[in-house]
């Protein structure tokens, strides 16, 4: 399972999925994290740049490049959730607290 989640500086879930500064890509198997990489994506500053649809395309491209199949998030907009669903990405909302614990609880 390849999971993507927005992470804050304190190691907790950043509640701003579509406007996250940084995300983690993690692989988890049998309740254990086997890989954890963090990326500065700057979605917070890039969110409102470019023509309509640019931001969703940016997020989709990032997720495809990293072969993400699951997104854990506190909240996301309806349009983003719909796009991820069309991509076949599982979305789990209402996630909060420590990011690594959230991943192990999800698998």
C-alpha positions as CSV (number, residue, x, y, z in Angstrom):
1,X,0.0,0.0,0.0
2,X,1.5,3.4,-1.0
3,X,0.0,6.2,1.0
4,X,0.2,9.9,0.7
5,X,-0.6,12.3,3.5
6,X,0.0,16.0,4.3
7,X,2.4,16.4,7.2
8,X,3.0,19.4,9.4
9,X,6.3,20.5,11.0
10,X,5.4,18.8,14.2
11,X,4.9,15.4,12.6
12,X,1.1,15.5,12.7
13,X,-1.4,15.4,9.9
14,X,-1.6,18.8,8.2
15,X,-5.4,19.4,7.9
16,X,-4.9,21.3,4.6
17,X,-4.5,18.4,2.1
18,X,-4.9,20.5,-1.1
19,X,-2.9,23.4,0.4
20,X,-0.2,21.4,2.1
21,X,3.4,22.6,2.1
22,X,4.8,19.1,2.6
23,X,3.5,15.6,2.0
24,X,4.8,12.2,3.0
25,X,4.8,9.1,0.7
26,X,4.9,6.0,2.7
27,X,4.7,2.3,2.1
28,X,3.2,0.2,4.8
29,X,2.8,-3.6,5.1
30,X,1.4,-5.7,7.9
31,X,0.9,-2.7,10.1
32,X,4.5,-1.5,9.7
33,X,5.9,1.4,7.8
34,X,8.6,0.2,5.4
35,X,9.3,3.5,3.6
36,X,8.8,7.1,4.6
37,X,9.8,10.0,2.3
38,X,8.8,13.6,2.7
39,X,8.5,16.1,-0.2
40,X,8.1,19.9,-0.2
41,X,5.2,20.2,-2.7
42,X,4.3,23.9,-2.0
43,X,0.7,23.3,-2.7
44,X,-0.1,26.0,-0.3
45,X,1.5,28.7,-2.5
46,X,0.7,27.0,-5.8
47,X,-3.0,26.4,-5.1
48,X,-4.3,29.5,-6.8
49,X,-1.8,29.9,-9.6
50,X,-2.5,29.1,-13.2
51,X,-5.7,28.5,-15.0
52,X,-8.6,26.5,-13.5
53,X,-7.8,22.8,-13.1
54,X,-4.0,23.4,-12.9
55,X,-3.8,22.6,-9.2
56,X,-5.8,19.3,-9.4
57,X,-3.6,18.3,-12.4
58,X,-0.5,19.0,-10.3
59,X,-1.7,16.9,-7.5
60,X,-2.8,14.1,-9.8
61,X,0.6,14.1,-11.6
62,X,2.5,13.9,-8.2
63,X,0.3,11.0,-7.0
64,X,0.8,9.1,-10.3
65,X,4.5,9.6,-10.3
66,X,4.7,8.1,-6.8
67,X,2.2,5.3,-7.5
68,X,0.0,6.4,-4.6
69,X,-3.1,4.2,-4.1
70,X,-4.4,5.7,-0.8
71,X,-4.6,9.2,0.5
72,X,-5.1,9.9,4.2
73,X,-6.4,13.4,5.0
74,X,-8.2,15.4,7.6
75,X,-10.3,17.2,5.0
76,X,-10.4,17.9,1.3
77,X,-12.7,19.7,-1.1
78,X,-15.4,17.8,-3.0
79,X,-13.7,18.4,-6.3
80,X,-10.4,17.0,-5.1
81,X,-12.2,13.9,-3.6
82,X,-14.0,13.3,-6.9
83,X,-10.8,13.6,-8.9
84,X,-9.0,11.1,-6.7
85,X,-12.0,8.7,-6.9
86,X,-11.9,8.8,-10.7
87,X,-8.2,8.0,-10.5
88,X,-8.9,5.0,-8.4
89,X,-7.2,6.3,-5.3
90,X,-8.8,5.4,-2.0
91,X,-9.4,8.4,0.2
92,X,-9.8,8.2,3.9
93,X,-10.9,11.4,5.6
94,X,-11.2,12.5,9.2
95,X,-7.6,11.6,9.9
96,X,-5.7,13.7,12.5
97,X,-2.9,13.5,15.0
98,X,0.5,11.9,14.6
99,X,1.1,11.1,10.9
100,X,3.1,7.9,11.4
101,X,0.5,6.5,13.8
102,X,-2.2,7.4,11.3
103,X,-0.5,5.3,8.7
104,X,0.0,2.3,10.9
105,X,-3.7,2.5,12.0
106,X,-4.8,2.6,8.3
107,X,-3.1,-0.6,7.3
